[in-house]
Amino acid sequence: MPTPTPRRFLLRWCAWYFLGTGALFALLALRYLAVAPLATGFASGAFRASMFVTQASLLALALLLLATPVVLLVPLRRVVVPFAVLLALVVLVVVLVDTFVYQQYRFHLDASVWRLLTDGGAESTFHMPRSTHIAFGGIVLGFLVVLVAWAFAAWRWTEYTAGRRLGRAVVGVLALVLLAHNGAHVWASAAAYTPITQQVAVLPLHQPVTANRTLRKLGIEVARAPYVPGEAPSGLRYPREPLAFQPPARPENVCFLVVDSWRADALTARATPNLAALAEQSVRFENHHSGGNATRVGMFSLFYGLPGTYWHDVLAERRVCVLVEEFQKKGYEIAVFTSAPLYSPEFDETIFSGVPNLRRESQGRSPAECDRDLTDDFLAWLAARDASRPFLTLLFYDAPHAYDVPPDFPREFEPSWPHVDYLGLDADTDPVPFHNLYLNSVRWSDAQAGRAIDGLRAAGVIDDTCLVVTGDHGQEFNDLGLAYWGHNSNYARFQTQVPLLIRRRGLAPGVRTHLTTHFDVVATLLPEILGCTNPPEDYCVGRNLFDTADRGVLTLATYSTYAAVRPGMRHVVVGKSGDIQVLGRDYRPEPGLDSDADFLKQAFQQRARFRPGAAGAGP
């Protein structure tokens, strides 16, 4: 019977072995730098070096934690060493694949990309010649040789360092680098120093600390520097081509009126009397979907026309959206009125980055009070503005997101909860009083929106204004019987389908039932309001709202997941843990559904389209 090796020794060997594996990862990760957007200078270079050391150290720690149960349960050299070698080999092979993906498409390997690599159709997506396969096999074999050799060397090294404090010194130094790295990123994020922040996405699973919200609470100013073309290398090719315009003879104002968490069936004469009246004067799109199921991605898709998978890249570079940027260039006055703080999510650093004199907060003790305050401020701005300039404005109401209704506001819908008991929500909860509370809060925001619309009418500008009325995402009340409540939890229609109204001069009222999306709004406003002559593919993934052609697959997103969706048909959901689910119309698994790989391929092309040098990203 084999003699067990002391567990303490095996754990020390694993620590040294995986530290060496981390060093191999760092060497392999140099491949990312060949295509990554990298600024020059000491600060940028020092952050980059600390990033490699930090990620290598965290990888070593993760592998040590995975190996520890094996060491504790089976303390045999002939078991632990092969297990560690195999574990290290698998990790390095996955990283190698990831470097190939990143070099072509500028994002990292995830479950959907892995599915495309292994479904038999990878060649049409990734364009890898036979020589690449041969080189890949040779590299893997080389990894195995190096890892086996290092296993023997690390064993000798562990014996040599027994009783010494070298390991503690190494851990101490790595801990200091980790703290310095995250501290530098906290500063860079607060200072909007893009030569550092845009490097975050270079290495896989790299998520350094930020503290902007905490700094604001402490009264420390957080910078909001916009992206300046040419100032630093960009990780985005957005727009894909320079935009050209044939400006209309008569400028037209644009007013976005957005209600948070406004689901499609909450546009009714009873729940929204003011907006329902406006709908009679507008084109109403009855099959309209947001770009996601949460505020950040919903608003991102509305203004950028891009999937939420680009959010982190845009935020890292403080890239203003093309829509707002072009309205600024044409002399439009930009005014923003939001109930929730404009910096949470960071719309002041993305959508409106570089817009001067932004109104970042509303005054009030509740979202409902903030809704009223933003309307008051909008009406005051409207009365005092320079009438010689056209304007682009956003009014963003928040009461339905918090189910907030002022105590003195009549509750049209009963029975209604006085407030939400989140801890009591489960599959057996009666949805009616909860839903009624939501509808009452929608009705409050509608009342404020009605005041704003009346203000436009009283100012004599409503007929010179294109009104875009919609929601950022939907809201669910266990409609599917799957115990989903609220939003940000699935991609079914109740959380993604929202109302959309377009009212503008010369546009006859009516109803459209073809599928439309938030991605289509930019593709409509840029050509029709500003006279952009580029095809929509140059600046978004949408098409004109009035184009009835099939939209294909929609890439919908939330904060950390995304899905390839055909509304009313199928959802192919890529989860945080790497799982992929193929779900039917009612969000239930249907194993018999096919073509999930084709769905993922279409989503892949949309996710890659606006990244520099992305091969095969589609038109």
NUMIBA-686883 format. One line per 4 residues: number of its first residue (from 0); their letters; for each residue x, y, z of C-alpha. Coordinates in steps of 0.1 Angstrom, whole numbers, always signed. Layout:
<atoms>
NUM) a) X Y Z; ...
</atoms>
This chain:
<atoms>
0) mptp) +0 +0 +0; +15 +34 -10; +28 +55 +18; +9 +88 +22
4) tprr) +29 +120 +18; +23 +146 +46; -6 +167 +36; +13 +199 +47
8) fllr) +41 +191 +22; +16 +184 -6; -2 +216 +0; +31 +235 -1
12) wcaw) +40 +217 -33; +6 +226 -48; +11 +262 -38; +45 +264 -56
16) yflg) +33 +244 -85; +3 +265 -92; +23 +297 -87; +45 +285 -116
20) tgal) +13 +278 -135; +2 +313 -129; +36 +325 -144; +29 +304 -175
24) fall) -5 +320 -177; +11 +354 -176; +35 +345 -204; +6 +331 -225
28) alry) -15 +361 -218; +10 +383 -235; -9 +373 -267; -37 +395 -256
32) lava) -14 +426 -258; -9 +421 -295; -44 +434 -302; -55 +451 -270
36) plat) -60 +489 -268; -29 +500 -248; -18 +535 -239; +18 +543 -233
40) gfas) +32 +560 -202; +44 +549 -168; +10 +548 -151; -5 +527 -178
44) gafr) +25 +503 -180; +27 +499 -142; -10 +491 -140; -6 +466 -169
48) asmf) +23 +448 -151; +4 +447 -118; -27 +434 -137; -7 +404 -150
52) vtqa) +8 +397 -116; -26 +400 -99; -44 +377 -123; -16 +351 -122
56) slla) -17 +351 -84; -55 +348 -83; -54 +319 -108; -28 +301 -86
60) lall) -50 +306 -55; -81 +293 -74; -62 +262 -85; -48 +256 -50
64) llat) -84 +258 -36; -95 +232 -62; -67 +209 -54; -70 +211 -16
68) pvvl) -99 +186 -12; -79 +160 -32; -48 +166 -10; -69 +162 +22
72) lvpl) -88 +131 +10; -61 +113 -9; -26 +124 +3; -7 +104 -23
76) rrvv) +19 +118 -46; +9 +95 -75; -27 +110 -72; -21 +146 -64
80) vpfa) +7 +153 -89; -12 +140 -120; -43 +158 -108; -25 +191 -105
84) vlla) -8 +186 -139; -41 +178 -156; -58 +208 -139; -31 +232 -149
88) lvvl) -31 +218 -185; -69 +223 -188; -67 +259 -176; -38 +268 -199
92) vvvl) -56 +252 -229; -87 +271 -222; -67 +303 -219; -50 +295 -252
96) vdtf) -84 +291 -269; -95 +324 -253; -64 +342 -267; -74 +331 -302
100) vyqq) -110 +343 -297; -99 +376 -282; -74 +383 -310; -101 +379 -336
104) yrfh) -131 +394 -318; -119 +414 -288; -140 +396 -262; -134 +365 -241
108) ldas) -144 +329 -243; -178 +321 -228; -203 +293 -230; -218 +305 -263
112) vwrl) -185 +308 -280; -175 +274 -266; -207 +260 -281; -198 +275 -315
116) ltdg) -163 +260 -313; -176 +225 -306; -209 +223 -326; -192 +214 -359
120) gaes) -198 +247 -375; -168 +265 -359; -150 +269 -392; -176 +292 -407
124) tfhm) -174 +314 -377; -138 +314 -366; -119 +309 -399; -91 +287 -386
128) prst) -69 +271 -412; -54 +236 -409; -21 +252 -399; -37 +268 -369
132) hiaf) -50 +234 -357; -15 +219 -360; +1 +248 -342; -25 +245 -315
136) ggiv) -18 +208 -310; +19 +215 -308; +14 +242 -282; -8 +219 -261
140) lgfl) +19 +192 -262; +45 +218 -253; +24 +228 -223; +22 +192 -211
144) vvlv) +60 +188 -213; +66 +220 -194; +40 +212 -168; +54 +177 -162
148) awaf) +90 +191 -159; +78 +218 -136; +61 +192 -114; +94 +175 -107
152) aawr) +112 +208 -103; +86 +221 -79; +89 +190 -58; +126 +196 -54
156) wtey) +120 +232 -47; +94 +224 -20; +120 +201 -3; +147 +228 -6
160) tagr) +125 +256 +9; +112 +235 +38; +115 +254 +71; +123 +287 +53
164) rlgr) +100 +317 +51; +104 +323 +14; +68 +313 +7; +55 +339 +32
168) avvg) +76 +366 +17; +63 +358 -18; +27 +358 -6; +33 +392 +11
172) vlal) +47 +407 -20; +18 +394 -41; -7 +408 -16; +9 +442 -18
176) vlla) +7 +441 -56; -29 +431 -54; -37 +460 -31; -18 +485 -52
180) hnga) -34 +473 -84; -69 +477 -70; -61 +510 -54; -48 +523 -88
184) hvwa) -80 +512 -104; -101 +529 -78; -83 +561 -85; -84 +557 -123
188) saaa) -122 +550 -123; -128 +580 -101; -105 +602 -122; -119 +589 -155
192) ytpi) -83 +580 -165; -91 +558 -195; -55 +547 -202; -60 +525 -171
196) tqqv) -97 +518 -171; -99 +505 -207; -73 +478 -199; -97 +461 -175
200) avlp) -112 +438 -201; -79 +427 -216; -74 +397 -193; -102 +371 -187
204) lhqp) -122 +374 -154; -103 +406 -145; -126 +427 -123; -107 +452 -101
208) vtan) -124 +472 -74; -142 +505 -80; -155 +529 -53; -172 +557 -72
212) rtlr) -205 +554 -54; -188 +554 -20; -166 +584 -30; -197 +604 -40
216) klgi) -213 +596 -6; -182 +610 +10; -185 +642 -10; -155 +634 -32
220) evar) -159 +646 -68; -158 +618 -94; -145 +629 -128; -166 +623 -160
224) apyv) -141 +629 -187; -155 +620 -222; -138 +599 -248; -115 +619 -270
228) pgea) -107 +603 -304; -70 +597 -308; -62 +604 -272; -58 +568 -263
232) psgl) -62 +535 -282; -98 +523 -284; -112 +489 -279; -142 +498 -300
236) rypr) -148 +505 -336; -179 +527 -330; -192 +538 -353; -177 +515 -379
240) epla) -175 +543 -405; -175 +581 -403; -211 +594 -405; -223 +616 -433
244) fqpp) -254 +638 -432; -278 +658 -454; -294 +680 -428; -331 +687 -431
248) arpe) -341 +723 -439; -361 +725 -407; -347 +711 -374; -369 +690 -352
252) nvcf) -368 +687 -314; -366 +652 -299; -380 +643 -265; -375 +609 -249
256) lvvd) -401 +602 -223; -392 +569 -205; -411 +552 -177; -390 +528 -156
260) swra) -403 +492 -155; -432 +500 -179; -445 +467 -193; -463 +465 -226
264) dalt) -498 +458 -212; -496 +488 -188; -504 +513 -215; -542 +516 -210
268) arat) -568 +543 -206; -572 +534 -169; -535 +530 -159; -520 +557 -181
272) pnla) -548 +581 -192; -524 +608 -204; -501 +585 -224; -531 +565 -238
276) alae) -545 +598 -251; -511 +606 -266; -511 +571 -282; -542 +581 -302
280) qsvr) -520 +608 -318; -490 +586 -323; -478 +555 -340; -480 +527 -315
284) fenh) -456 +498 -318; -474 +469 -301; -447 +443 -304; -417 +463 -292
288) hsgg) -389 +449 -270; -361 +465 -250; -325 +454 -254; -326 +438 -219
292) natr) -345 +433 -187; -328 +460 -165; -324 +497 -165; -287 +498 -175
296) vgmf) -290 +477 -206; -325 +489 -215; -314 +526 -217; -281 +516 -233
300) slfy) -299 +497 -261; -323 +527 -266; -296 +553 -270; -267 +533 -285
304) glpg) -286 +508 -305; -261 +482 -293; -264 +450 -272; -257 +454 -235
308) tywh) -226 +432 -240; -208 +464 -250; -216 +483 -218; -184 +476 -200
312) dvla) -163 +486 -230; -182 +518 -234; -180 +527 -198; -143 +520 -196
316) errv) -137 +545 -225; -165 +570 -215; -178 +568 -250; -208 +591 -256
320) cvlv) -234 +575 -279; -234 +585 -315; -270 +597 -312; -263 +623 -285
324) eefq) -229 +632 -300; -244 +640 -334; -272 +661 -319; -246 +681 -300
328) kkgy) -226 +687 -332; -257 +700 -350; -262 +726 -323; -290 +710 -303
332) eiav) -294 +718 -266; -291 +686 -245; -312 +685 -213; -316 +655 -191
336) ftsa) -342 +651 -163; -341 +618 -144; -357 +607 -112; -330 +583 -101
340) plys) -294 +597 -100; -279 +600 -135; -248 +584 -122; -265 +552 -110
344) pefd) -261 +535 -135; -234 +556 -150; -253 +573 -178; -234 +605 -171
348) etif) -202 +586 -181; -218 +568 -211; -249 +580 -229; -243 +617 -219
352) sgvp) -205 +617 -214; -191 +651 -223; -225 +669 -222; -220 +701 -201
356) nlrr) -241 +711 -172; -259 +679 -167; -287 +677 -141; -276 +646 -122
360) esqg) -301 +643 -94; -337 +650 -84; -348 +663 -51; -372 +642 -30
364) rspa) -375 +617 -3; -390 +590 -26; -390 +581 -63; -425 +595 -66
368) ecdr) -414 +629 -52; -384 +628 -75; -408 +622 -105; -426 +654 -96
372) dltd) -394 +673 -91; -380 +663 -125; -412 +674 -141; -411 +708 -123
376) dfla) -375 +713 -134; -383 +703 -170; -412 +728 -171; -390 +755 -157
380) wlaa) -362 +747 -182; -388 +747 -210; -400 +782 -201; -364 +796 -198
384) rdas) -346 +778 -227; -332 +795 -258; -360 +791 -282; -337 +797 -312
388) rpfl) -320 +763 -306; -336 +729 -312; -333 +705 -282; -329 +668 -273
392) tllf) -342 +660 -239; -348 +629 -217; -375 +626 -190; -370 +594 -171
396) ydap) -396 +585 -144; -389 +560 -117; -419 +554 -94; -430 +521 -110
400) hayd) -395 +507 -104; -399 +512 -67; -437 +506 -67; -440 +541 -51
404) vppd) -473 +560 -48; -477 +592 -29; -500 +589 +1; -524 +615 -12
408) fpre) -526 +601 -47; -559 +582 -55; -553 +545 -59; -573 +535 -89
412) feps) -565 +498 -86; -577 +479 -56; -570 +457 -37; -534 +471 -36
416) wphv) -506 +464 -12; -494 +494 +8; -458 +484 +1; -439 +454 -13
420) dylg) -431 +425 +10; -401 +411 -9; -394 +384 +16; -430 +371 +12
424) ldad) -428 +366 -26; -430 +330 -37; -448 +308 -62; -480 +310 -41
428) tdpv) -482 +347 -36; -514 +363 -50; -501 +386 -78; -532 +408 -79
432) pfhn) -526 +433 -50; -489 +435 -60; -497 +441 -96; -523 +467 -86
436) lyln) -497 +486 -65; -475 +486 -96; -503 +499 -118; -510 +527 -93
440) svrw) -474 +537 -94; -475 +537 -132; -505 +559 -130; -486 +584 -108
444) sdaq) -457 +586 -134; -483 +590 -161; -497 +620 -143; -463 +636 -142
448) agra) -457 +627 -179; -491 +643 -186; -478 +676 -171; -447 +674 -192
452) idgl) -467 +669 -224; -490 +697 -215; -459 +719 -210; -447 +711 -245
456) raag) -481 +719 -258; -483 +752 -238; -449 +762 -250; -460 +758 -286
460) vidd) -433 +733 -294; -451 +699 -293; -457 +699 -331; -421 +706 -337
464) tclv) -410 +678 -314; -405 +641 -321; -418 +624 -289; -404 +590 -282
468) vtgd) -424 +574 -253; -413 +540 -240; -400 +519 -210; -365 +508 -202
472) hgqe) -377 +472 -195; -408 +453 -184; -420 +440 -151; -432 +405 -142
476) fndl) -457 +393 -116; -453 +355 -118; -470 +357 -152; -453 +325 -163
480) glay) -460 +306 -131; -423 +302 -125; -420 +325 -94; -404 +353 -113
484) wghn) -411 +388 -98; -400 +422 -110; -372 +423 -136; -335 +414 -142
488) snya) -342 +377 -139; -353 +363 -173; -357 +373 -209; -393 +364 -214
492) rfqt) -417 +389 -229; -430 +402 -196; -396 +416 -186; -385 +427 -221
496) qvpl) -416 +439 -240; -425 +476 -234; -447 +502 -250; -433 +524 -277
500) lirr) -451 +556 -291; -437 +579 -318; -454 +612 -323; -440 +637 -348
504) rgla) -451 +661 -375; -462 +645 -407; -465 +610 -391; -500 +597 -393
508) pgvr) -512 +579 -361; -516 +542 -363; -507 +508 -349; -478 +486 -360
512) thlt) -477 +450 -350; -444 +438 -365; -414 +431 -342; -394 +462 -333
516) thfd) -367 +468 -307; -349 +495 -288; -320 +489 -312; -342 +504 -340
520) vvat) -348 +538 -324; -313 +551 -332; -316 +536 -367; -347 +557 -372
524) llpe) -339 +590 -355; -304 +596 -370; -316 +594 -407; -350 +609 -402
528) ilgc) -342 +638 -378; -306 +645 -387; -304 +632 -422; -277 +606 -417
532) tnpp) -270 +588 -450; -250 +559 -436; -266 +525 -434; -277 +516 -398
536) edyc) -251 +488 -397; -224 +515 -394; -236 +526 -359; -261 +501 -344
540) vgrn) -275 +466 -348; -311 +478 -355; -330 +489 -385; -357 +516 -391
544) lfdt) -387 +511 -369; -410 +511 -399; -391 +484 -417; -412 +453 -414
548) adrg) -385 +429 -424; -376 +401 -400; -352 +412 -372; -337 +378 -368
552) vltl) -321 +370 -334; -321 +398 -308; -291 +399 -284; -307 +408 -251
556) atys) -286 +413 -220; -286 +420 -183; -257 +430 -160; -238 +397 -164
560) tyaa) -257 +374 -188; -272 +376 -222; -295 +357 -245; -301 +351 -282
564) vrpg) -339 +356 -285; -366 +353 -311; -395 +369 -292; -425 +346 -291
568) mrhv) -405 +316 -302; -373 +308 -284; -347 +319 -259; -311 +307 -259
572) vvgk) -298 +319 -225; -261 +321 -217; -257 +320 -179; -231 +333 -156
576) sgdi) -219 +298 -147; -213 +289 -183; -246 +270 -188; -267 +274 -219
580) qvlg) -305 +269 -218; -328 +265 -248; -362 +277 -237; -395 +280 -255
584) rdyr) -420 +309 -257; -431 +305 -220; -395 +302 -208; -396 +265 -201
588) pepg) -370 +240 -213; -378 +224 -246; -349 +199 -254; -364 +192 -288
592) ldsd) -358 +227 -300; -330 +229 -325; -308 +256 -341; -295 +270 -308
596) adfl) -261 +272 -323; -274 +293 -352; -290 +316 -326; -257 +319 -308
600) kqaf) -239 +326 -340; -261 +355 -349; -257 +369 -314; -220 +364 -317
604) qqra) -219 +385 -348; -237 +413 -331; -214 +412 -301; -183 +414 -324
608) rfrp) -195 +439 -350; -181 +470 -333; -148 +457 -322; -116 +466 -341
612) gaag) -104 +439 -366; -132 +416 -357; -132 +390 -385; -164 +375 -396
616) agp) -185 +398 -375; -211 +402 -402; -223 +433 -419
</atoms>
